[in-house]
């Protein structure tokens, strides 16, 4: 319990989802009861995956298994302290049963482990002395009666208690090697291997336990083995006491001598209540041995006669029995662990490694199939066309014709590979669609792409830890109070109508605190450190920049917050990823000088030299962010563990570097590839979401999005998407930001004139038409990404509709305000372009 909070682990839940679902009208309202139920389910699910809770339950399980026998070995005088410990253990078992039943109702209730957990809980009742269950069943061990029926009943009771004890070992299965559930980042082969290991280990372990429990049952109905010496000696002593009192002392001496070499012995003889004894006999009783009496009452074995009762000390046999029981439990546990490790290694060797090799070969073969099949089909078709000139109807069918039929089928099989191949082609192929564009349009696209000095980053696997808070309601209320005290409303923050340019410093600060707040990701940070971090981040932005300033940072942080809300990102991005993404949005343009990368490279700026012309601005932004995090009282990543910090750092660097527009078209291809590879499940999800029959994301999509490489693509996509999202907002806000970015471009153009380098297409204030440039920006740069994204993330469809609507408005502004007025040919050309954009929008829906 570090820093006064619990850290939950897990692919994919947090407490804030229910609250956001209730607030976000785009996801549909929920009843208060449903919000509470969902929050309780998420809490139970997170608690069940928490390592601290699992460790506590493992210790509780060991206590339930070993404590009763350890108590006997320790020779405790009574069982009151044991009863207290086992009662606490029973309460913990019941609590765990409840947590799993609520958090994993569909997979746990009525499952094998569910019934075994109930059996283990019930078996604890046998070890609680105050319930007297063993005594009621005849298993108390205090009667030395020779009645075979009673002895059999005692044996059955002891076997039942032993079976219940071993049933608790089934709970140990979840802690065995190879039994832990694989995260979403694991590949298909590893997850399949893990399921196979889990299934086999469960069956082998249960077989071991069942064999240990059932083997003694085969001797249950045989005549019980009983030590008749105790009963025989009692009859002899009793006869001597009644008929020959003078022989009492000699018989007692022989009685003690008989048991000197045995592990149990008599320690006391007392007269039965109401026995008719002579005065000499009464004087001889009670008799006590020189050897000590047992400390535990449970170690006393009483053998009763007609007039006297002899009490035996069975401490040593009971301790040996408990020791053997502990050894048996230990051996079973070692067998379970050993077999699980062997099975895990065997499955890896027999299944996992060959399957991974097979998948690698499939990927390699798939790259060859398309080209091979296409070449065969083309050649065969050419031969067939040549053969059609022959008019001999009686000739046999050529093998070539049969080959065409076969290749036609193969062509259908590889059609999806064809689509993937087209999506992964070089960007030069895209220029085929730019025929007929003006030089300015071409220059604008080239400038946006950023030339040839760019590089892409490679995504790597990440862990999937998930942080959450104990007191979510209090935190949400505090966030709401902070926002309202600043003069803002949650309705405004949860809409696209927020414009940081219209807010003062205090309200922008409150908005920023809300966008990065713990209720969005579950990471509890120090509020003072976050305030200091935001203060220093604001100072790191250049105030005089018309566009790349602190207001732009707040705007992008708001957009990232809204995107995470709308797509329900907590279902597939863990808390660390969402936290890092929110902070990356705040710092993604930190220190921006108001000049683009091309200018820095052309002028051999220090940043371009430092970063070898590869995304100098974005490298600088991420570097400054981590410099800021290293400043005292600003380290808002300090609450993360070391692995979580490196995961967050990777997310920040990847996301910020991919705001470089040089990665724009490669990112479009990545999204198209993602959509094409998963086209079937995405089509079903898109149709269900648009019809309102299912919410987004459904389980199939969650499984896809939770893959490590997909999560990496999504975090890069979300920040870049937010960075170019101004044209998807209400036109009032869209036009303000468009004019500001053009003013910054024009200021750079003026600087380019001064230093004598070519003026980039979008930077010449004397040539650029503002409205016309925005139409081209949307048509050629933004819309391809947006139309690819809405296929993968259908909840963002309204943003694409607003983008198309804004394009129509810019068209109208261009017609109304352009001086001199555009000619009819220009009007027709632009109208056709907008018509094509609208058609592409309809096709992408």
N, C-alpha and C positions, 0 to 999 in steps of 0.2 A: 504494500500500500504506500507507494512512493508519492511524496508531495501531497498527501491527503486525498488521493483519488485512485480509482481503479482503472486499469488499462485493459480494455476488452480487446480480444483478437478475433478475427473472423472476417471471409471473402466478402462481408457484404451487407451489413446492416448498421443502422444507428437510430438513436431515439428521435432525432429531429425530423425524420421522414414523415411521421404521422402528423406532426404539427404543420409542416409545409404543405402536405397534401390537403390539409383542411383549409390553409390560407390561399393556395394557388387555385384560382378559379378555372385555369386551363386544365387541371387534372380532375376537376369535379369535387364538390363539397362532401365532407364526411360528417356523420353524426358524432356527438361528443363521446358516446359510448364506444363507437367504432375506433375513434382516435385512441381512447384509453386502452381498448383491447389490443390494438395493434402495437401500442407502445409497450404494453406488458409482454406481448410475444417477443418483441425485439429485445427487451431487457433480459428475458429468460434465455433467449437464444445466445445473446452475447455473454451472459453469465456462464452458461454451460461451456462455452469455448474459452473462457478466461483461464489462463494457466495457473493463477493463484488459486482459483476455485477448484480446478482439477487436482492441484497439489494437495489441498486440504482434504478433498474427498479420497485421495489415495491414502493419506495418513489415517483417515477415519476407517477405511477398508482394512488396513493393516491392524488397527486396534480391534476391529470386530473379529478378525481371524485369529489373532494371537493372544489377546488380553485374557480370555477365560483360562487358558492353559498356563499363561505366565503367572496368573494369580495363584494357581495351585502350586507351581514351582516355588513361588515366593513364600508360600505357607502363611498367607494372610489370615488373621484370626476370624474374619467374617467377610461377607461379600457386599457390604453396604457401599464401599467406595467403588467396587467393580460395577455394582448395579447403577451407580451414578454415571460412570463413564459410558456404560453400554446404553443407558437411556439417552444420553446425549448423541451417541452414535446412531441410535434408532431414529431420533429426531432429524439428524443430518441426512440419513438415508431417505426418510420421508420427504424432506425438503428437496433433495435431489430428484426424487421421483416426480414431485410436483413441478419442478422447474423444467424437466425434460418433457413432461406431459403437456405443458403449456407451450413451450418454445418449439417443440418438434412433434406436434400432435399427430401429423399424418404418417411420419416415418417411425415413431417410437411406440405410441400406444398400440397395444395388441401385437407388438413384435416379440421376438424371442427374448430380447434383453428386458423388455417390460415385465414379462412373467417371471424371469429369473430375478429381477430386482425385487419384485413382490415376495418371491420365495425367500430370498436372502433377508428381507426385512422381517418376515414372519419367523424365520429361524432364530432370530435374535431373542425371541420370547422364551426359548428353551434355556437361555443362559441367564435370564433374570430371575434371581432367587425369590423375589417378593411375589412373583406370579405363581410359584409352586407347581409349574406345569410338569416338571420331571417327577415330583413327588406324587402327583395325581396319576401319572402313567406308570408308577411303580419303578421309576428309574432313579430314585433318590439314593440308593446304595446303602441304606442304613439297616436293612433287614437281612438277617441271615437265614431266613426260612428256607427249608428244602423243598417247598412246593414248586414243582416244575413249571406249572402254569404261571406262577408269579415270576419265576426266573425268566421265562420266555418273554413275559410282558416287559420286564426290566430291560432285557436285551433289545427288544423292538424299540423301546423309548430311547435307549442310548444310540441305536443305529439311526433313528429319525433325527435326533439332535446332530449327529455326525454328518448325515446327509445334508441337513440345512446349513451346517458350517461350510461344507464343501461347495454348496450352491452359491455361497458368497464369492467363491473364487471366480465365478463367471464374470463378476463385475471387474475383475482384474484384466479381462480381455481388452478393454478399451485403452489400457496403458501399455500393451505389449508392442514390441518393435514391429513396424509395418502396418499397425492397425490405425494409425492416425489418418484422418481424412485429408486427401490431397487438395491443395488450394487451386483456385482457378488458373494460377500461373503455370501449373504442371501441364505437360503435354498429354495428348490422348493416350499414348502408350503407357505413360506413368500412371495415369488415373485408372486405366484398365488393369494394370498390374497390381495397383494398391487394392482394388476391389477384390481381385482374385486372392491375394494374400489374406485379406480380411476374412473372406468366406472360408478358405481352407483352414486358417488358424483357429477360427471359431469352432469349426467342426472337430478338428483334432483335439483342441483343448477340452471341449465338452466330452469327447470320447474318453479322454484320460480321467476326467472327474467322474463320469458315469461308471467307468470300470472300478475305480476305487470305492465308490459307494455301493455298487451292486455285488461285487465279489463276496463280501461277508453275508449277503442275503441267502446264499446257497446253503449255509449252515444254520440258518435261523431256526428251522423246525427239527433239527437233530436234538437229541437229549442234551440239556445244558451240562457243561463241565463245571462241577461244583466241588469245592474243598470241603469234604465231609469230616475232616479232622476236628474242626471247631465244634460241630454238633456232637461228635463222638466223645471228645474230651468233656464237654459240658455235661453229658449224661453220666460219665464216670465220676466227675467231681460231685455232681448233685447226689448220686447214690451214696458216695462216701460220706457226704455231709449229713444225709438223712439216716443212714443205717450204721455207719461206722465213723463217728466223729473223730475217734482217735487217729484215724488214717488221713484226716484232712490235710495236715501239714505235709505229709509225705507225698500225697497226690498233687498238691499245689506245687511242690518242688519239681516233681517230674513234669508237671504241666508247663512250668516256665522253661525247664531245660529243653523240652521238645521244640519250642519256638525260638531258641537262642540263635539258631543259624538262619532263620527265615526273615524276610524283609518286613513282615507284619507280626504282631505279637499281642497277647492279652495284657491289659494294664489295669483292669478293675473288674471285680465281681460284686454285685449287689443283690440283695434279696428282693423278690417280686412283691409288689403290694398285696397284702392279704395272705401271704404264704404262712403256713402253720409249721414253724420251726421250733426245735428245742432251744433251751437257754444256752447250751454249749454252741449250737450252730449259730444262734444270733450273735454270740460273743465273737465268732470268727469272721463275721461280716460287718461292714464291707471290707473286701480285700483289695489291696493296691499293690501293683508290681513296682519293683525298683526302677524299671525303665519308664521314661516320661510319657505323659498322656499327650495326645495330639492337640495342636493349637487350633486347628480348624474343626468345627463340629462335623463338617462333611467327611472328614477322614475317620470317623468312628463307625465301626461295624458292630452291631449288637446282635448277639445270638442268645435267644431266650429259651429257658427251660420251664419246668413246672413251677419251681420255687425260686430259682435264681436266674440272673441275666449276666452274661459275660460280655464285656466291651473290648473290642480289638482295635489297635492303632494301625490303620491302613494308609498312613501318610506316605511311606516310601513307595508302595505299589501305585498309589494315585499319582504321585509325582512322576514316576517312570512312565505311566500311561500318558500323562500330559506331555512329557518330553517326547515320547514317540509320536504323539499327535502333531506336535510342532515340527518334528523332523519330516513327517509325512506331508504336511502342508508345504514345507520348504521344498521338498523333493518335487511335489506337483508343480509348484510355481517355477522351479528351475526347468522342469520338463516343458511347461507351457512356453517359457521364454526361449528355451533352446529350439523347440520345434518351430516356433514362430520365426526365429532367425534363419533356421534351415530352409523353411518354406519361402521366406523372403528372398534368400540367395538363389534358391532353385528356380523360383518364378522369374527372377531377374535374368538368370542364365537361359531358361527355356523359353520365356515369353517376351520379356521386356526388350532385351538386346536384339533378338531376331526381328521383333516387330518394328523397333526403331530403324534397324537397317532396311527393313522392307519399305517403310515409309520414305526413307531417303531415296531408295531406288525408284519408287513410284514417282517421286518429285522429279528425279532426273529423267525418267522415261517419258513423263508427261510433256517435258519440254521438247522432246523429239517427235512425239506422236503427230502433233499438228502439221509440222513441215513434211513429215514422211507421207501421211495420208493425203495431204493436199497435192503433193507431187505425183503420187500414184494415180489419184483420181484425174488429175489434169492430163497425164500421159495416156491413160486408158480412154478417156473421153475423146482425145484427139485421134487415137487409132480407130475408135468406133465411128467417128464422123467420116474418116477416110473410107471405112468399109461400107458405109451406106451407099456409096456410089455404085457398088456392085448390085446387080438386079437378079442374082441367082437365088430364087426363093427356096430351092431345095437343099441348099448347103446347110451344114451343121452350124450350130451356134458357137461362135468363137469363144474361147476362154476369156478373151478380153471383155466381152459383154457381161460374163458372170462376174468378172472382177469389178466392173462398174457398179453392179448391184451391191457387192460387198462393201466397196468403198463408200457408197452412198450411206449405208448404215453406219460405217465408221465415222463418216463426216458428221452425222448427227451426234455421235458420241462425243466428238471433240469440239462441238460448236461452242461450248462454254469455254474451253481452252482458247478458242479463237478470240472470244471476247476479252478474256484476260490478257492475251497476247497484245491485242490492240491497245488495251488500257495501259500496258507497260512499255509501249513504244517510246522512242525519243520525242522530245518536245517539238522537233522540227516538223513532224507530221502535222502538227496543229496549224502550221502556217498555211496549209492548203485552204483553210476556211477563211483566210484573211484577204483573198483575192478581191480586188476592187476597192480596198480601203485607201483612204488618203494617206499621204506621207506622215501627217501629224498623228493619225491613229496608229500607224505602225510604230512610229517613234515612241508614242506613249506606252504601248504594250512592251516594247523592248526596254524602255526605261523602268517600267514597273518590274520586269523580270530581273533586272539588275545585272545583265551581262553574263560573262562566262566565269567569273572569279568566285563562284559560290560552291559550297559543299553541303552535303546532307549529313545529318547525324544518324547514327545507328542505334535503334532501340535495344535495350537489354532487359533481362528479366528483373522483376522486383518482387519483394515479399508482399504479403498481403495482411499487415497488421491493421487493426481497426481500434481507434480510441473512442471512448464515450464517457459521459459524465454521470455521476450519481444523482445529481439534482438538476435535471433538465428543466423542469418547470420554473424553478427559481431563476435559472439563467435566462430563459426566454423572457420572463417577466422583466428582468433587469435590462435586457436589450431593448425591449419595447419601451420601457420607461426612459432610457437614454435617448432613444429616437424621438419620442414625443416631447421630452424636455427641450430638445434642440429645435422644435417647431416643425418636425417632419411627421409623416404618417406612414404606416406600413403599406397602405394602399398605393402610395406614390412609389415607395421603394420596390414594391412587387409589380410594377408596371413598366412599360417602355417610355413613359412620359417624363422620367427624371432627366433633368438637364443640369449638370454641376455648374455650368456657367451662370445659372440663375440663382445659385445658392451662395450664402456667405461662408466664411471660413469655418465657423462653428458647426454649421449644418453639414458642410462637406466632411468635416472631421467625424461627426456622428455617423454619417452614411458610411464612411470608410470603415469605422469600427464595427458597424453592423455587417458589412459585406465580408469581413474576415473573421467575424465572431465565432466562438466555439459551437454555437447552435447549428452552424453550417457543416461542421466536420467532426466535432466531438473532441478536439484537442484543447485542453484547458491550459491557457497561457496566463502569464502575469499581465494584468490590465495596464499597469504603469509602464512596463517594458514595451507593450504594444503602442501605447500613446507616444512614448519616446521614439519608437521605430517610425511611426507615421510622421512625427514632427521632422525627423531627420530626412525621411524620404521626400517630404514636401520641399525641404531646403535643397535637396539634390536635383530638383527640376529647375530648368531655366525659365524664370518668370516671363521674360520678354518674348519667348516663342509664341507665335499666334496659335499653334496647334499642339505641339509636343510639350505640354506643360502639365502642372499638377491636376488641372481640371480634366485633361485627357486621361490621366491615370485613374481618377475617380470614375470616369465614364466607363473605362474598360473593366475596372473592378466590378462595377454594377452589372455590366453585360455578362461577365463570367458568372457572377452570382445568379443572374436570371437564367442563364443557360443550364447551369447545374440544377437549378430548381425544376425547370421545364422537362428536362430529359430524365429526371429522377436519378441523378448520377450516383447517389449513395448505394444503389443496387449493384454497381459494378466497379466504382472507384472507391478505394478505401479512404479512411479519414486523413491519413498523411498526404495522399495524393491531392485531395481536395483542398487541404490546408496550404500545401505548397503552391497549388495553382492560384488560389486567391491572393497570396502574397506576391506571386510572379506578376499578376495583373497590376498590382500597385506599383511594382518596380520595373515593369517591362521596358520603359523608355527613360529610365533614370539617367540623368546627365546628358540627355539628347541635345546636341548643339543647334538643331534646326537645319542641319545639312544632311543629305542622304549619303549612302555608302559610295555611290558612284563618284560624287564630288570628292569624298575623302581619298579614294583611290587615285583619281585623276590628279589631285594636288599633292600626292604623297604625304598626306597628313600623318601625324605621329601615330594615331590609332590604326591607320591602314598598315603602317610599317610594323607596328607592334603585333598585329594579328594576321600578318602576311596576306592582306587584302581579302580575307575570308570573314565576312560578316563582322566588320570592325565595330559597328555601332552595337550590335546585339551582344557581342562578346564583352564590350565595355559595360553594357547595362547589367549583365549577370555578374560580372566581376564587382561592380559597385554595390550591387545588392548584398553580396556576401562580405564585402568590406564593411558595409553598414551593420550586418548581423554580427560582425566581430567587434563592433563598438560597445563599450560598457553600457549596460542598462538598455541595450537595444536587441539583445539576442533572443528573439521570440521563438527560435528553434531550440533553445536551451532545454525545453521540457521534453524533447524527444530523446529516445535512446539512441545509441550510436548507429545501429542499423537503420533506424527510422530517419536519422539525420541524413545519412548518405542517400537514402531513397528520396527524401525531400529535395536534397541538393540536385540529384539527377533530374527530377521532374522540373525544377526551376530552370536549370540550364537548358534542357531539351525544349521546354515551352518557349523560353525567351529567344533562344537562337532561331527557332522556327517562326518568329514574327518577321524575320527577314523575308522580303518579298521574293527573294531568289528561290525560296522553297515553295512558293505558291503553286506553281503548276505540278511539280512532283507530289505535292500534297493532294492536289485534285486526283491524280492518278492513284495514289494510295487509297483514297476514299472510294473511288470507282472500283478498285480491285476488291476492297472490303465488301462493297455492295454486291459485286458480281459473284464472289466466292460464296456468299451467304444469301444469294438472291431468293431462294425458296422461302426460308424462314422470315426474311425481311419483308417479302411480299405479303405473306400471311399476317405478319404483325402490323404492316402498314394498313392493310385492308380492315383488320379488326379494330385498329385505333380510329380510323376515319369513320367507320360505322358506329363506333361507340360501344362495341360489344366487349372489348377488353381494354384495360389500361396498358400504358407503356412504361417500362419494357416487359414483355412476357418472359416466361422462364427460358425459352429457347434463345431469345436474344441476350438475356443476362449471361447465359453460359458462353455465348460467343464473345460478348464484351469483356468478360472476366479473364480472358486469355491475356497473358502478359504483353505480347506484342500488340494486341488490339488496344489495351489500356494505354500503352505508350503513344500510339497513334492518336487516341482520343484526347489525351491531355495536350498534345501539340496542336491538334485541330481546334480545340475549344478556345485557346488563347488567340490564335491567329484569326479564327472566325470572329471573335469579339473585336479584334483590332481593326477589322474592315467592315464592321457592322453598322456604321453610321447611315448608310444608304438603306438600311432595313428598319429604321425608326420613323416615327411621325415626321412628315416633311418639314415641319417647322424646325425641329431639331436637326434633321438631316441637312437642311440648307445652311444652317449656322455653321456646322462643322465643316461642310464642304467649302464654304467661303474662307474659313480659317486655314484649312490645309492648303488651299490655293494661294493665300497670302504668303504662307511660309515658302511654298514653291517659288513664288515670284521673287521673294527676298533672296532666295538662293540663286535664282536667275540673274538678279542684279549683281550678286557677288561673282558669278561666273563671268559676267561681262568685265568686271574689274580685273580679274586675274588672267583674262584672255584665253579661257578654255571654251569649247563649244557649249552653247546653252541647251540644256536638255529640253525635250519637247514640251513637257508640262510646266516649264519654268519661265517661259517667255510671256510676260504680261501683255505684250503688244500683239500677240498672235492667238493666244488661247481664249476661246469662248467658254465661259464658265459652265453654262448649262450644257453645251454640246460635249464638253470634256467629261461631265458626269454621266451622260448617256453612254459614252464609250467605255468609261471606267466600269460601269455596271454591266454592260453588255459583254465585254471581252474578258474582264478580270474577275468580277465578283460573282456574276451569275453562274459560270461553270462550277465553281466551288459550291455555291448554295444549292444548285440543282442536284449535285452529287450527294451533298450532306442530307437533304431531306429524304432521299431514298433510304439512308441508313438511320436517320433520326427524324421520323415523321412528325413528332410534336413541334418541330421547328417550321412546319409548312406555313403557318401564318406570317413568318418573317419573309419568306420568299414572295408571298402575295403582296406584302407591303413594299418590297423592293421593286416589283413590277409596277405597282401603283406609283411609286416615286419616279420611276423612269418615264411614265406617261406625263407626270407633272413637269419634270425637267424638259420634256419635249415641248410642252405647252409654253413654258418659260422661254425656251429657245425661239419658238415661233413669235412670241409677243415682244421680246426685248432685244432681239438681235438687230443691230444697225450696221450697215444697211440690211434690209430685210433679205432673207435667203431666197434664192430662186426656186422655181417650181421643181426643177430637177433635184435640187438639194432636199427640198421638202419631201419629195416622193421617195428618195433614197433612204432618208432617216425614218420615214413612216414604215417602209418595208422592213428595216432593221428592227424596229420596235415590234412589228407584227410577228417577225420570226422569234423574237424573245418571248412574246406572249405564247406562241405555239410551243416553244420549248418548255415553258412553265406548265402548260396544260399536260404535256406528255410526261413530265416528271412527277406529277401529283399522284 
